[in-house]
């Protein structure tokens, strides 16, 4: 795992600029650095040594040094690809990076189609004076780009661009509204005007000032009726295979471990010697005892830490710095602490992201099964009721009536919707023109012939998983200079998950039905039965306590907050939560995280960087 940076331009002093850009993300690769510059391009690399510790340094060249690459990630099928490429190419190392170089020579822009893994790379082809870049199928590894005045920049993290003299740092205010609804940046363009993320499953070619983006992989669902026992067996065999690939390393591999099915399944298959868990003093939010029980049964080690309120509150600015963009996902902070815990022992950890989206794990998916009786009411009547109830203040049952009487394509944006567009108008003092349904429309169109559970999965994969979960997984592990690997997010695993029918995913009794049955074969305790918890955090309670409340209130009262938000309204939200009048903690936290992020990147407020 590493960090990559680069630019194409006729800029002078390339060596100093590229070094400054790489230094900004030194946390991604503390084991070494490497650079390449010529009249056209500058490439930089920060290395975290995982495979081929002796000879895997980058940038790396082909035999005649006409092809040069910087690469972040792991190619799990590189050994098989190497055997295929040996027929026409000579290898000097035993690392996966060299497979990409010769793979590009052999297959050109079709290279990404051959790969199984997580990756973001850039290949400079001197023969064509072109830059070829690609990002993995599901966006496990990040890739950002920016173009201005004959200069093209790319990097693993946006903060690298701050070191380039041609980068113009401008806030993309239009995204604040969508952020308030999604709790993260749901668009391809980022909060930094002109900075884009390369979408998963896409490649990018930059040549003669032109950017060409092509899609090499689509996330497609093809449900089909299958024998349930055979489905379960196939899932288990595919997961064993994926975990085996994800264990490839020249350094020790550990694993995160919570109380739920996802990480418990992975740990039961991998049986790493070391596992890591974080929790809290409040038993309602603590998973450490469950994790220790599984570790004891598997006879492996489990190291745990309980996070205090002070630690959680004080680390927020650092988290937002590493995230690059505002995110109000409370689990990011837990992930930082568990990554920090693991970093004391290992360089690589397994984690359970992706199972819920691929296999149907979210509790709201059950509505499509549990509430079929309500859907028998003619839609015009349900829709009329929804219109009426939507005008009323919030009360128990209101959201259900509104949700079940609203077309899914018009309203569903994912499992973690925070602000409605209606309330955004009360909250914001700046422009708010981007509609949620305009963001989700292309995904809904791609699954227009599928059932509602599959439609929800498609939205949650493209937005919640890719733009929130994987974003924080990459940033929080890399902030602690360790590599996070996600065996569920594998194209072979998704190949099986994409064929599941509704009954294989959700019933009235449970979610992730087929996956739970597969996990039951491997997990030696009853974690496979546990309902979805996510990363539980006592934030709701903390925001009602004086110290946490005063920190948020002080931030809301700052002059700059009025540039974006109706300060009277957001202070009212905070007080309503503190006084138990309404449960508004998600809304409060979403606004607070944006303001703290803005302080760091646009008001240059200092914080304790790693």
N, C-alpha and C positions, 0 to 999 in steps of 0.2 A: 504494500500500500504506500502511496506516495502523494505528492502534490506536483502539478504541472502548470507551467506558465509559458507564455510566448507572445510574440507579435511579429507581424509582417509589415515592414515599412522601410523607408530609406533614412530613417532616424539615425543620427550620429550618436556616439556614446552608448551604443547598444549594450555593451558589457555591464556598465554600471546600472543601467535601467533594469535589465533582466535580473541582475542579482538582487536589486531592491525589491522587485516583484516577488521573487522566490523567497526572500527573507520574510516577507509578510506572512507566508504560510509555512514557516519552518517547523511548526508543530506537526505538520502532516508527514514530515520526513526528517527526523533529527539525526539519522545515521550517515547522511552524506548529501552532497550537492553536486550538480554538474550543469555545464552550460555549453551552448553552441551558438555562434554568431557568424554571419557572413553579410554581404552587401544587402541582402533582401530580408533576412529573418533572424530572429533571436529566440532560442528555446532554453527553458530552464527546468530543472528537476530537483525536488527534495525527496530523498529516499528513506523509506522505512524498510529495512532489509528483512525479507520473509523467505524468498526462494533464491537459491544460488547466491549465497551471501558473499562469495569471493569475487565473482565475475559478472554480476548483474547490474553494474552501474549504468547510468544513463546521463545524457542522451546516448543512444546506441546506433551504430551504423551497419549498413550491409557491407559486403566485401570491398566494393570499389568506392565506398563512402559517398555514393550519390543519393542514398536514402537514409534519413535520420529520423529517429522517433523519440518522443517523450510519452510515457504511459503510466496511468494510474489504475491499479486494479489487479485482478487475478484471472487468468484464463485456465479454467479447470480441466479442459480437454487438450491442453497444449502438448501433452506427451503423444497422444494419438495424431494430432496435426503434424507434429515434428516428424513422426515416422513417414507420413505421407509426403512431406516436403523434402525429406532427405534425398529423394530420387533426383531432384534437380538443384538442390541448394546445400551449401556447406555450412555447418554450425560450429561456432567457436565457444558457445556457452551452453549451460543447461537450464537457462531461464526462459520463462514464457514470453518475455519481451522480444527475443530474437525470432520467435515463431511469428509474431506480428509483422516483423520486417520482411521476412521471406514470404509470409502469407500475402502481404501487399504486392510483392513482386510477382507472385504466382496468380493471384485472383483479383488484384486491383480493388475496385470499389465493392466487390462481392465479399471481401474479407469478413466484415462483421457477421454475415449470415452463417459463417462457419464456426463462430465462437460460442462457447458455453462458459459463462462467467460474468463477472462484473468489471466494467472497464470504461475508461474515457482516455482516448489517446489522440495525438496529433503527429502526422507523418509529413515531413518536408521532403518533397521530390525535386531534387536539383535539376533533373532532366526536363521537367515541365515548369519549374518555378511555381509549383502549386502546393497547397497545404490540404491534406486529407485528414479529416477528424471524424470520430464516431463515438457514440455513447451507447451503453449496453441496453438490452431489450426492455428492461423495466426501470432504468434510471437509478440504479443502486449507486453509481458513481456520478459525481456532478461534472458539468462542463458549461461554462459561460463564455459569451463572446460579445464584442463591442466593435463597432466600425466608425471611424471618423477621419476625414481629411486624408485619405490615402493610407490610413493605418488600420490594421485589423488586430485586435487583442483577443487572447483566450486565456482561461485560467480555471483551476479547480474551485477557487473561491473568489468572489467579487472583490474582496478587500485588496487583492493583488493589483487591481486596476488603479487603485488610488496612488500607486507609485509611478504611474506612467504620465509624462508631461502632457500628452494629448488627451488624457481622460478628463471629461468635464462632468463633475459630480453634481447632478441635478435630481431633486426628489420627484418621483412620479406620483403626484398627488391623486391622480385619477384612480389609483389602486387602493386608496384607503377605504372606500366604500366596500368593494369586494372583500378586502381583508377583514372588515368587521363582520361579514357574514360567514366567511370560510374559516377564519382564524389563522390564515397563512396566505401567501401569495398564490392565487390559483391560475395565473396567466403565464404565458411564455415570456412576456416582458416582465422585468423585475421592478422593484421599488427604486432602482437607479435608472433614470431615463436613458434609453438606448442600450441598456444591457439586457441580453436575452439568454435564456437557458436553452441549450440544444435539447430538443425533446427526446425521450427514450426511443430506442429503435430507429434512430435517424443518423445519417452521416452528413457531413458538411464539407464542401470543397471550396476553397478560396483561391482564386486565380485572377490576376490582372484586375484586381479591385472588385470582382464580382463574387457574391456568395451564392452557392447552389446547395440546397438542402434536399436530400432524398430519404424516403422511408424504406428501410429494409425489413422491418418487422412490425406486424400489427397484432394487437391483443384482441383475439377473436374467441367467441364462445360457440361451441358446437355440441350442445347437450344431446345425449342419446340414451335410450333405455338399455340398461345393462343389468346383469345379475349382480345383486348387491354384494354377495360374498366375493365375487371376482373383482368388483370395484375396490373393495377394502384391501384385498390382497395386492392388487396393482398399486394402490396408494402406498402401502407399506414397503413394497419392494422398490418403488421409485424414490421414496424418502430415504431408504437405506443407501441407495446409490448416490443420491444427492449429498447426504451427509458424508459419505466416504470421499467424494470429490472435494468437499469443503474442508476436509481434514488435511489435505495436501499442504505440507509446509516443512521448511527446514528449521523452524523454531516451534516451541510448544504452543498448542492450541488449547485455550480454556473455553468457558461458556458462561453466559449470563443464565440465571435460573430464578424464575418467579414461582408462584404457586399454581399457575395455570397449565393448561394442556400443551401449549405451543412449545415453550422452552423445555418443559418436562419431557416431551416426546423427543426433541432433539438431543437432550442430555442423555436420555435412556438409550438412544441409538449410538451416540458418539462415545459415551462413557469417558469424557475427558477427566484428567486427574484433578483439575481445579475448576470450581464453579464459584459464581459471585452473585450476591443478592443484597439489595438495599431495602430498608423499610423505615418505619416510624415507631415512636413510643406508643402511639394510639393503636390498640389491637385491631381496630376496624380497618386500618390502612397498612397493616404490617403483614408481610409475606415470608418473613425470615424463618419462622418455625416450619411452615409447609416445605420450603426449599430444603431445610436441613433434614427433614424426614426423608425426602426422596434421595438426597445425597447419601444419607446413612444406609438406606436400603441398597443403593448401588455401590456402596463402599468406596465413595470418592469424596474429595474434600470440598467443603463449602465455607467460604469466607463471607461474612455479612457485616453490614454497617447500618446503624440507625441515624437518619438525617434529622438534625434539629431544625426548629423553625428559623433560628438565626442563620444557620448555614444556608438554608433554602433562600431566604430573603436576600442575603448578602451576595449570593452568587449570580443573581439575575442579570446584572450588566455584563458579566463575562460570558454568560450563555448567549445573550443577544449579539454580542460582538462576534462570537464564533458562528452563529447562525447566518450572519450576513444580512438577513432580512427579518422583519418583525414576525414573531410566531408566539401565540399564546398557549401552545400545548404544554400543560404543566409537566407532562412526562419527560420533556427534554431535560429538565433539571435532574430528575431521578436518573436518567440515562447518563448524564454527565458524572454523577457521583459513583454509579456502578462501574463506569468506564475507568474512572480514576482509581477505584479500588482494584480493578483487574490489572491496571497498568503497572502496579508494583511487582507483579509476578510474570506476566505474559505479554506477548506482542500481538496475539491473534485471539479473538473471541467469537464464538457462535452466538447467534441471537434468533429469536422466534418471529421476527416481523414477516408479514405477508399471509399468514395462515387464515386470518379472519376474512380478508378480501378474496382470497382464492377459493376458500372452501365454505364460505357462507357463515361467518362466525358472529356477526353483530346482532344484538337482540332486536333491533328494529326490523330486521328481515322477517322475524316471526309474525309481524303484523299481517304479512301477506297470507299467512296460513291461519293464524288465530282469528282473524277478523273477516274471514270470507263471508260470514253471515251478514256483516254490515254492508259489504259490497253488493249484496243482493238487492239492497234498496236502489231504485233507479238513480243513475248518476245525476240527472238534473235536480232531483230533490236533495241529494247529498251536497251538490255544488251550491245550491241556493242557501242551505244551512251554513255552509262554509263561509259564504259571502257575508251573511249576517253576523256570525260569531267572530269573524275577523275584525269587525268594527268594535267589538267589545273589549274591555280590559282583560288581561290574563287572569284566568282562574282554572282550577282543576277540571280537566275534560275539554277545555276550549281548544287546545292545540290538536287534540284528537279529531274533533269535528272538522276543524279547518283542514287538517292534513288529509283525512279520508274523503274530503269533498273537493279536493284540488287535484288536478291532473299532475301526475308524477313528474312529467317533463317540465312543468311550469314551476315546481316548488322544490324538488329534491336536489340538494347540492352536496350531500354527504352525511356521515354519521355525527358530525360535530357542528352543526349550524348554530351560530351564535345570535347575530342580529338579523331581523327581517329587514327587507328593503324599506318597509314602512317606517320602522324605528330608526333606520339610518338617517332619514331626513330630519329627525328630531335631534340626533346626536351630532351630526356634522355641520360645520360652518364653511366647508370648502366644497368644491364641485363634486357631484356624485352622479355620473351619467352611465356607468357600465352596469348593465343588468345581469343578474346571476344567470338567467336562462340563456343569455347570449354566450356566456362562458361555457355552459354545459351542453348547449345545443348540438355541437358536432359529435359528442360522445353518445348522446341519446339517439341521434340519427343512425349511428353505426350499429345500434342494438334495437332498432325500432320494431323488429319482428320477434323479440324475446320477451319472456315473462318479467314481471316486476322485480323479482329477486335478482335476476341476472342484470336488469337495468341498474339496480342499486349497486350491485357489485362493480359494474363497469365504471360508474361514477366514482365509487370509493377507490378503485384501483388508480384511475387516472388523476384523481385529485388528492384524496386523503393519504393514500399509500405513497404515491410518487412524490408529491410536493410537500408533504408534511412528515410522514413517518420515516421515509428513507432519507429525507433531508436531515432530520435531527439525528438519525442513526449514524450517518456519515460524519456530521459535524461534531457530535459529542464524543465519538470514539477517537476521531482524528485530533480533537482538542487535547486529548490525553495521549497522543502518539501511539495508538493501537489500531489494529485493523479489525473491523467488524464484518463478519460473514453471515449471510442470511440463507440457509439451505432451503427454506420454503420458496424463496424468490428465485426460481430456477426455471428455465424454459421447458425442461422435461417434466417438472412438477406441475407447472401450469398446463402443460399439454394434457395431463390427466384431469386436473381440476376443471378445465374448460369443458369437459364432456359430461360433467355431473348434471343430473336432473334436479328439480326442486326438492323431491323427497330425499335425495342423497345429501342435500345441504341442510334443509330446515324442516322440522316437524313441530307439532304443538308441544312436544316434550323438550326439544333441544335444538341447538344450532350445530353446525359442523358435524353432521350426523355420521357421514362416512369417515371423516378424518378421526373422529373420536373412537370409532370402532377399530380403525387401524392402530391408533395410539394405545388402545387397551391391550393390544398384543405385546407391547414393549414396556409400558410404564408399570413399575412394580407397586405403586400405591394408587390412590383414587383420584389423582390429578386430572385424569381424562374426563371425569364427571363435572369438574368445576365450571361454573358459569363464567362468562366473560367479565373480567375486572379491568383489564388494561393495566396501566401503572397508577394505582390509586394514590391520591395525594390529599392530605387534610387541608387543602387550600380554602375550602368553603368556611371551615371553622377559623382558620388563621386570620382571614380578612375581617373577622369580627372582633379580633383582639386589638388592643390599643396600639401596640407598636407597629403592627402590620398595617392597620387602618390608617395611622398617621403618616406612614411612609407613602402610601398610595394617595392620600388626601393632599399631602404636600406637593406631589407630582402633578396632580390634577389642577392645583391652584397656580402653577407656574404660568407666567405670561405667555410663553410660546405655545402652551396647550390650547389657548384660545384661537390660535391660527387654524386649528383643525376641528376643534370640538366645542360644542355648547357647554361651557364649564358649569353653569348652573345645573344642567341636565345630568351631566356625568357625576357631579357631586351628589345629586339626588339619588342616582343609582347606587352609589357607594353607601350612603346613609340608610337607604331602604334595606340594603343587605345587612349592614351592621345591626340595625334595629329589628331584624327578623320580620320585616314587613314583606319582603320579596326575596327570592333566591336569585340574586343577580351576579353571583361571583364570576361566572364565565364572561359576562359582559364587561364587568369592571376590570378583570384581568386582561382581557383583550385590548382595551384602551390603554391600560397601564404599560403593557409590554411594548406597544407601538411608541409611546412617549419616551420610555427608557431607551429604546433602540434609536430613536431620533436624536436623543441627547448625545449618544455615542458617535454616530456617523455624521451628523450635521451640525451639532453644537460642540463637537470635539471634547466632550466631557471625559475626563480620565477615569480609568478603572484599573484594577490590578490585573494586568495581562500575565499569562503564563510565562 
